[in-house]
C-alpha cells in the first residue's frame, strides 16, 4: 500500500509540557446572533467579575491569584499564554471560523485605548494556544473589561473553553468536574420544597389557572433585573426562567396554549426604583395589557434602591391594589456569594399575603459537594457570579412552577388590600413623564435649556419572546453642548424622580441636581461605566408643594441625557 499521500511530520515532536492553568471558561455554551453594529457575536462583560468566574470553576483557586487577574498589569505578570478550545455542538457548526477577543479597558479612553487581544480559531475541538507577549500589552491597559466571541454564522452554537496558562513559579489546583444533575431525584424534589417560602393567598393565582383551563386569555408578566431579562440563558428567548414558566403554564393548564401571553421586561442592572417608574409603560403597555400573574424579581438588584424597600413595596402594591389585579408572586433570586435581600423584602410579602419563592433557600444549603441532599454545584448553577446558566434558569422556573402546582390544593379567602403599609408605599401613585408624553400632563412648566438633542442610544434588553435587544425608551432630553443652560422643571408635587442615562463614553460628564435653589447632589453618568439607565430621587416624598428642580451642566462640552422624570401628586 502506497504511503506517499500520508500527511504529517516524519518525526513528530514530543508534546509540550503544559503549564499550571486557570480555567476562565469551561465548556460554556456559546451562541452568536446578528448585531446591528456588524458581525454576529456574543458579549460577556468582565469588569468586577473575573475573580468570581474563575473561582466558580475552581473553588480551591488561591484568592490572591483569582483576585489579581482582573488588573491588566497583574494579568501580564501571572499569565504566560491563553488556550482556546471551541467544540461544535452539531455537525453544522464544525470548522466554523471564530474570533475570540479579550478587550482591556484603557486608562485614558475606556473603550478605545486598551489592547484588544484577538485570537482566530476554528470550531473543531482543537486547542490553540496564544502567547500573551504576542499581543503587545501596554501601560495604557487598565483592566480586562469585555470578552467578545465573533462568528459569521448567526446560528452558531459551540462549547467554549478558555484557559489561562500561568508563568513559571505558580501552582494551582485542577478543578473537579461535576456529575450530571439528576432532575428526577428525591433530593431535587426537596430542593423545590425548600424554595416555597410562603404560599400566601392563592385566590388570584387559582383564578388565573381557571381562566386558562376555560380557554380564556391569560397574561403572565415578569419584571426585574438582568436575570429576568434572561442573562446567562442560551438562547435567551426560550431558555430564560421567565419563558420556561410561561411555556410550562400554557402547556400544563391552558385549554388553548395560544391564549396564554408572555410579558417579559427584565432590564439589567436596575432596581425596583426604576421598575416602579416603568411599570405602566412596560408591563401595562399604556393600559392595553392586564396581567393575570405578575412575578417581581429584584432581590439581587435592590441594593441600589435609595428607599430601602419602599419603592419595592410601592411597585408590588401598585399592581396588587387594582380591581381584578394580578396575582403578585415575589421571586428572590441569588448571587454566587449566597446573597440576596429577601430578609428586607419578604416582610412585604407576608404583609400582603403574596406567594413567595426563594431560590436562595432552595439551592444554597446543598451547593457543597458533600452537603446533604446535594443536587448541583455552583459551577452548574451559575453562568457567572451573578447570573444563572441554562440549568440555573431551569431551577428558578421549576421553583415557581412548584408553587403554582401547590396552589391548586390551597384554598384562600378573597384577597384584601391592607390599610397600613409594611415599609411604606408612598410612591405607589407615581406617574412617569417621557419626552413623547409630556403634552399629556398639565401643571408642568418645563424649560429644556441646552437639552435640545434626542439621544436614542439607550439601554436595550430582550423583551417578551424577542431574541434581539430592543430599546426600553424612545428618546431623551439630551445636551446639545451649545451652552450651559440647565434643564428645569417646575410643578406641584410630593416627590420627584429622574431617570438618567449612564455611559462609558468620555464625551459624557456630570451635572448638579439643584432642588429649590440648593444643590442636592452631583450625578456622574460615567460612574457605572456602561450604557445603562438609573432612577434617582430629586425630591423625597413629603408634603405636596411647588418645587423647581434643575439639572445643571458642570462642563460646557460634556454630554448628559435625561430619559424621563416622574412624580407623585400627594
C-alpha positions in Angstrom: 0.0 0.0 0.0 1.4 3.4 -1.0 2.0 5.9 1.7 3.1 8.8 -0.4 -0.1 10.7 0.2 0.0 10.4 4.0 0.4 13.9 5.5 2.3 14.5 8.7 5.8 15.1 10.1 8.4 12.3 9.7 9.4 12.7 13.4 6.5 14.2 15.4 7.6 16.5 18.2 7.2 15.4 21.8 4.2 17.1 23.4 4.9 20.4 25.1 4.6 20.2 28.9 1.6 22.2 29.9 1.9 24.9 32.5 -0.3 25.2 35.5 -3.6 26.7 34.4 -6.7 28.6 35.4 -10.0 27.9 33.6 -11.5 31.2 32.5 -14.3 29.3 30.7 -15.0 25.6 30.8 -17.5 24.0 28.4 -19.6 27.2 28.3 -22.4 27.2 25.7 -21.8 30.0 23.2 -24.4 31.3 20.8 -23.9 34.1 18.3 -26.6 36.4 17.0 -26.9 39.2 14.5 -25.8 42.5 15.8 -26.8 45.9 14.4 -23.2 47.1 14.6 -21.8 44.3 12.4 -20.5 40.7 12.8 -22.7 38.3 14.8 -21.3 37.9 18.3 -21.8 37.0 21.9 -20.6 39.6 24.5 -19.6 38.9 28.1 -18.8 41.8 30.5 -15.9 41.1 32.7 -15.4 44.1 34.9 -15.6 43.1 38.6 -16.5 39.5 37.6 -13.3 37.6 36.8 -12.4 36.6 40.3 -15.8 35.2 40.9 -15.9 33.5 37.5 -12.6 31.6 37.8 -13.4 30.7 41.5 -16.7 29.3 40.3 -14.9 26.8 38.1 -12.2 26.0 40.7 -13.3 27.0 44.2 -9.9 25.9 45.5 -8.1 28.5 43.5 -6.0 30.7 45.8 -7.7 34.1 46.4 -4.6 36.1 45.8 -4.4 34.6 42.2 -8.1 34.8 41.5 -8.3 38.4 42.7 -5.3 39.5 40.6 -6.3 38.5 37.1 -8.7 41.5 36.6 -6.0 44.2 36.5 -4.1 44.3 33.3 -0.7 44.7 34.9 -1.3 41.7 37.2 -2.7 39.7 34.3 0.6 40.1 32.4 2.6 39.2 35.5 0.6 36.0 36.0 -0.5 34.7 32.6 2.0 33.3 30.1 -0.4 32.2 27.3 -4.0 31.6 26.5 -5.5 28.4 25.3 -8.8 28.4 23.3 -11.0 25.4 22.5 -14.2 25.7 20.6 -16.2 22.4 20.4 -19.0 22.3 17.8 -22.4 21.4 19.2 -23.6 20.0 15.9 -22.1 19.0 12.5 -23.3 22.3 11.0 -21.1 24.2 13.5 -17.9 22.1 12.8 -14.9 24.0 11.4 -16.7 27.4 11.6 -14.2 30.2 12.0 -14.4 32.1 15.2 -12.7 35.1 16.7 -12.1 35.4 20.4 -11.3 38.9 21.6 -10.3 39.9 25.2 -10.6 43.7 25.5 -8.6 45.6 28.0 -10.2 48.9 29.1 -7.9 51.8 28.6 -6.8 54.3 31.3 -7.4 57.4 29.1 -10.1 56.3 26.8 -12.0 53.4 28.4 -13.2 51.6 25.3 -10.7 52.6 22.7 -7.2 52.9 24.1 -6.8 49.4 25.6 -5.3 46.4 24.0 -7.7 44.0 22.1 -6.2 40.5 22.4 -7.6 38.9 19.2 -7.4 35.1 18.7 -8.7 33.4 15.5 -9.7 29.8 16.0 -11.9 27.1 14.4 -14.9 25.4 15.9 -13.3 22.0 15.7 -12.5 20.9 19.3 -8.7 21.5 18.9 -6.8 23.7 21.4 -4.9 26.7 20.1 -2.5 28.5 22.4 -1.5 32.1 22.1 1.4 33.7 23.9 0.4 36.9 25.8 3.6 38.5 24.6 2.2 38.5 21.1 -0.5 41.0 21.9 1.7 43.9 22.9 0.2 44.7 26.2 0.9 48.4 27.1 1.0 50.6 30.2 -2.2 52.1 28.9 -4.2 49.0 29.7 -6.2 49.2 33.0 -8.4 46.1 33.4 -9.8 43.2 31.5 -13.2 44.6 30.5 -15.1 42.6 27.9 -14.9 39.2 26.1 -16.2 39.1 22.5 -16.9 35.9 20.7 -17.4 36.5 16.9 -18.7 34.3 14.1 -20.1 34.9 10.7 -22.8 32.3 11.5 -25.8 33.8 13.2 -26.9 30.4 14.5 -23.6 29.0 15.7 -23.6 27.0 18.9 -20.3 25.9 20.4 -19.0 24.8 23.8 -16.1 27.1 24.6 -13.1 26.6 27.0 -10.6 29.4 27.6 -7.5 28.6 29.7 -5.0 31.0 31.2 -1.6 29.2 31.4 0.5 30.7 34.2 4.0 32.0 34.2 6.8 30.0 35.9 6.7 29.7 39.6 2.9 29.5 40.1 0.9 26.4 41.1 -2.9 26.0 41.2 -5.2 23.0 41.8 -7.1 21.3 39.0 -10.9 21.8 39.1 -13.1 18.8 39.9 -15.8 18.2 37.3 -19.4 17.7 38.4 -21.6 14.7 37.8 -24.7 15.2 35.7 -27.8 16.7 37.5 -30.4 14.2 38.4 -33.6 16.2 37.9 -35.8 13.3 39.0 -34.1 12.6 42.3 -35.7 12.9 45.7 -33.0 15.5 46.6 -34.2 17.7 43.7 -37.8 17.4 44.9 -36.7 18.5 48.4 -34.8 21.5 46.8 -38.1 22.6 45.2 -39.9 22.2 48.5 -37.4 24.4 50.2 -38.0 27.2 47.6 -41.6 27.7 48.7 -41.1 30.5 51.2 -44.8 31.3 51.6 -47.9 30.1 49.9 -49.6 33.4 50.7 -53.1 34.0 49.3 -53.6 31.9 46.2 -57.1 33.1 45.2 -55.9 35.2 42.2 -53.4 32.6 41.2 -56.0 29.8 41.1 -58.3 32.3 39.2 -55.7 32.6 36.5 -55.4 28.9 36.2 -59.1 28.5 35.9 -59.2 31.1 33.2 -56.6 29.2 31.2 -58.4 25.9 31.7 -61.6 27.6 30.3 -59.8 28.7 27.2 -59.7 32.4 28.2 -56.8 34.8 27.6 -54.2 34.8 30.4 -51.2 37.0 30.6 -48.1 36.2 32.7 -45.8 39.2 33.3 -42.3 39.4 34.6 -40.4 42.5 35.8 -37.0 42.5 37.3 -33.3 42.9 36.5 -30.9 41.1 34.2 -31.9 37.6 35.5 -35.5 38.3 34.4 -34.1 39.7 31.1 -32.6 36.2 30.7 -28.9 36.8 31.2 -26.9 33.6 31.1 -29.7 31.7 29.3 -28.9 30.4 25.7 -30.9 31.1 23.6 -32.3 33.9 25.8 -35.8 33.9 24.3 -36.5 30.2 25.1 -34.2 29.2 28.0 -34.8 32.0 30.5 -36.6 31.2 33.6 -39.4 33.6 32.6 -40.1 31.8 29.3 -39.9 28.4 30.9 -42.6 29.3 33.4 -44.8 30.8 30.7 -44.2 27.7 28.5 -44.9 25.3 31.3 -48.1 27.1 32.3 -49.6 27.2 28.9 -48.8 23.6 28.2 -50.0 22.4 31.6 -53.0 24.4 32.5 -54.4 26.1 29.3 -57.2 24.6 27.2 -55.8 26.7 24.3 -52.0 27.4 24.8 -52.2 30.2 22.2 -54.3 32.2 24.5 -51.5 32.4 27.2 -49.3 35.5 26.6 -45.9 36.5 27.9 -44.8 40.0 29.0 -41.1 39.9 30.0 -39.5 43.3 30.8 -36.3 42.5 32.8 -33.7 45.2 32.5 -30.1 44.6 33.5 -28.6 46.4 36.5 -31.8 48.2 37.5 -33.6 48.2 40.8 -37.3 48.2 41.8 -37.0 52.0 42.0 -36.8 52.1 38.2 -39.2 49.1 37.9 -41.8 51.2 39.7 -41.4 54.1 37.3 -41.7 52.0 34.1 -44.5 49.6 35.3 -47.3 51.4 33.5 -45.3 51.7 30.2 -43.5 48.4 30.1 -45.9 45.9 31.8 -49.3 47.5 31.3 -48.3 48.9 27.8 -50.3 52.1 28.3 -53.4 50.2 29.6 -53.5 47.7 26.8 -52.3 44.8 28.9 -53.8 43.4 32.2 -51.6 40.7 33.7 -53.2 37.8 35.5 -49.9 36.8 37.1 -47.1 39.2 37.9 -43.7 37.9 39.0 -41.4 40.5 40.6 -37.7 39.7 40.8 -35.5 42.4 42.3 -34.0 40.7 45.4 -30.5 40.8 43.9 -30.8 44.3 42.4 -32.3 46.3 45.2 -29.1 47.2 47.0 -29.4 50.3 44.6 -32.8 51.2 45.9 -32.5 54.6 47.6 -35.7 53.9 49.6 -34.6 50.6 51.2 -37.7 48.7 50.1 -40.3 51.5 49.9 -40.1 51.5 46.1 -40.3 47.7 46.0 -43.5 47.8 48.2 -44.9 50.7 46.2 -44.4 48.6 43.0 -46.0 45.5 44.4 -48.9 47.4 45.9 -49.4 49.5 42.7 -50.0 46.2 40.8 -51.9 44.4 43.5 -54.5 47.0 44.5 -56.1 47.3 41.1 -59.5 45.9 40.7 -59.0 42.4 39.1 -55.3 43.0 39.5 -52.8 40.2 39.0 -51.6 37.5 41.4 -48.3 39.0 42.6 -45.5 36.5 43.2 -42.3 37.6 44.8 -39.3 35.8 43.4 -36.0 36.0 45.3 -33.0 35.1 43.1 -29.5 34.6 44.5 -25.9 35.6 43.7 -22.9 33.3 43.7 -21.9 34.6 47.2 -25.2 33.2 48.6 -26.7 36.7 49.0 -30.0 38.4 48.3 -32.3 40.9 50.0 -35.1 38.6 50.9 -34.8 39.5 54.6 -35.6 43.1 53.7 -38.3 42.3 51.2 -40.1 39.2 52.4 -41.9 41.1 55.3 -43.7 43.0 52.4 -44.8 39.6 51.0 -46.1 38.4 54.3 -47.9 41.7 54.9 -49.8 41.5 51.7 -50.0 37.6 51.6 -48.1 37.4 48.4 -46.9 33.9 47.4 -43.1 34.0 47.7 -40.3 31.8 46.2 -36.7 31.8 47.5 -34.1 30.4 45.2 -31.5 31.2 47.9 -33.4 28.8 50.3 -33.6 26.2 47.6 -30.0 25.9 46.3 -27.5 27.3 48.8 -27.8 24.6 51.5 -26.8 21.9 49.0 -24.1 23.6 47.0 -21.2 21.9 48.7 -20.3 18.5 47.1 -20.6 16.7 50.4 -23.7 18.5 51.6 -26.8 16.5 52.5 -29.2 16.5 49.5 -26.6 17.7 47.0 -28.0 18.1 43.5 -25.9 20.6 41.6 -22.8 22.7 42.1 -22.3 26.5 41.9 -20.5 25.9 38.6 -23.6 24.1 37.2 -26.0 26.8 38.5 -24.1 30.0 37.8 -23.1 31.3 34.4 -21.0 34.0 36.1 -21.0 35.3 39.7 -24.4 37.0 39.1 -26.5 35.1 36.5 -27.7 31.5 36.2 -26.8 29.0 33.5 -29.5 27.2 31.5 -29.6 24.8 34.3 -29.9 27.6 36.8 -32.7 29.2 34.9 -34.4 25.8 34.9 -34.1 25.6 38.7 -35.7 29.0 39.0 -38.5 28.1 36.7 -39.1 24.8 38.5 -39.3 26.5 41.9 -42.1 28.9 40.6 -43.8 26.1 38.8 -43.8 24.1 42.0 -45.6 27.0 43.8 -48.2 27.2 41.1 -48.8 23.5 41.2 -49.2 23.6 45.0 -51.6 26.5 44.8 -54.2 24.1 43.2 -54.7 22.5 46.6 -54.5 25.6 48.7 -57.9 27.4 49.1 -57.7 31.0 50.3 -60.2 33.7 51.1 -60.7 36.7 48.8 -57.7 39.0 48.7 -57.7 42.1 50.7 -55.6 45.3 50.5 -54.0 46.2 53.9 -54.9 49.6 55.1 -51.4 50.1 56.6 -48.2 49.7 54.7 -45.3 47.5 55.7 -42.2 49.6 55.0 -44.1 52.3 53.1 -45.9 52.7 49.8 -45.8 56.4 49.4 -44.7 56.2 45.7 -47.5 53.9 44.7 -49.3 56.5 42.6 -46.2 57.8 40.8 -46.6 58.8 37.1 -43.7 59.0 34.6 -43.3 61.7 32.0 -41.3 60.9 28.8 -40.4 63.4 26.1 -43.1 62.0 23.8 -45.8 62.0 26.6 -45.2 65.5 28.1 -48.1 67.0 26.3 -50.5 64.6 28.2 -49.7 66.3 31.5 -50.9 69.6 32.8 -49.5 71.8 35.5 -45.8 71.3 34.5 -43.6 74.1 33.4 -40.6 72.8 31.5 -37.6 74.7 30.3 -35.2 72.3 28.4 -32.4 74.9 28.2 -29.4 73.3 26.4 -31.1 69.8 26.5 -32.5 70.0 23.0 -31.0 66.9 21.4 -32.6 63.4 21.4 -30.2 60.7 22.5 -31.6 57.4 21.2 -28.6 55.3 22.1 -30.3 54.0 25.2 -30.3 50.7 27.2 -31.6 47.7 25.4 -32.9 44.3 26.5 -34.7 41.3 25.1 -38.4 41.8 25.7 -41.1 39.1 25.8 -40.1 36.4 23.3 -37.6 38.5 21.4 -34.1 37.3 20.7 -32.5 40.7 20.0 -32.3 43.6 22.3 -34.7 46.5 21.8 -34.6 49.9 23.4 -36.8 50.3 26.5 -37.1 54.1 26.0 -37.9 56.0 22.8 -35.7 59.1 23.4 -34.5 61.7 25.8 -33.7 65.3 26.6 -30.0 65.4 25.8 -27.4 68.1 26.0 -26.6 69.8 22.7 -23.4 71.3 24.3 -24.2 74.6 22.8 -24.5 76.5 26.1 -24.7 75.7 29.8 -28.4 76.4 30.2 -30.0 73.9 32.7 -32.9 71.7 32.2 -35.6 73.0 34.6 -38.9 71.5 35.7 -41.5 73.3 37.8 -44.5 71.5 39.3 -46.6 71.0 42.4 -45.7 67.6 43.7 -45.0 65.4 46.8 -42.0 63.7 45.3 -39.9 63.8 42.1 -37.6 61.3 40.3 -35.4 61.5 37.3 -34.3 58.7 35.0 -30.7 59.4 33.8 -28.6 57.7 31.2 -25.3 56.2 32.3 -22.5 55.7 29.8 -18.9 54.6 29.4 -18.3 57.3 26.7 -15.9 60.0 28.0 -17.9 62.5 26.0 -20.4 62.4 28.9 -19.9 64.3 32.1 -21.6 65.2 35.4 -24.4 67.6 36.2 -25.7 69.0 39.5 -29.2 68.3 40.6 -30.5 71.6 42.1 -33.7 71.5 44.1 -35.4 74.8 45.0 -32.1 76.6 44.6 -29.9 74.2 46.6 -27.5 71.6 45.1 -28.9 68.2 46.2 -26.3 66.0 44.6 -24.0 65.6 41.6 -24.9 62.9 39.1 -22.0 61.4 37.2 -23.1 59.3 34.2 -19.6 57.7 34.0 -19.7 56.2 37.5 -21.4 53.0 36.3 -19.3 52.7 33.1 -21.8 51.3 30.6 -24.9 52.2 28.7 -27.5 51.9 31.5 -30.4 53.8 32.9 -30.9 54.7 36.6 -33.7 56.2 38.6 -32.7 58.8 41.2 -34.8 60.8 43.7 -34.6 64.6 43.4 -37.4 65.3 45.9 -38.1 62.6 48.5 -41.7 62.1 49.5 -43.1 64.9 51.7 -46.0 67.4 51.8 -47.1 68.4 48.3 -45.8 71.8 47.4 -44.3 73.8 44.5 -40.8 72.7 43.5 -38.3 73.9 41.0 -35.6 71.3 40.1 -32.8 72.0 37.6 -30.2 69.7 36.0 -27.2 72.0 35.7 -24.2 71.1 33.5 -20.8 71.3 35.2 -18.8 71.3 31.9 -19.8 73.1 28.8 -18.6 70.4 26.4 -19.8 67.2 28.2 -23.0 65.4 27.2 -25.8 64.4 29.6 -29.1 62.7 28.8 -32.4 62.7 30.8 -34.6 59.9 29.8 -37.7 60.8 31.9 -38.9 62.3 35.1 -41.6 61.0 37.4 -43.6 62.4 40.3 -46.4 61.8 42.9 -49.0 64.5 43.3 -49.6 63.9 47.0 
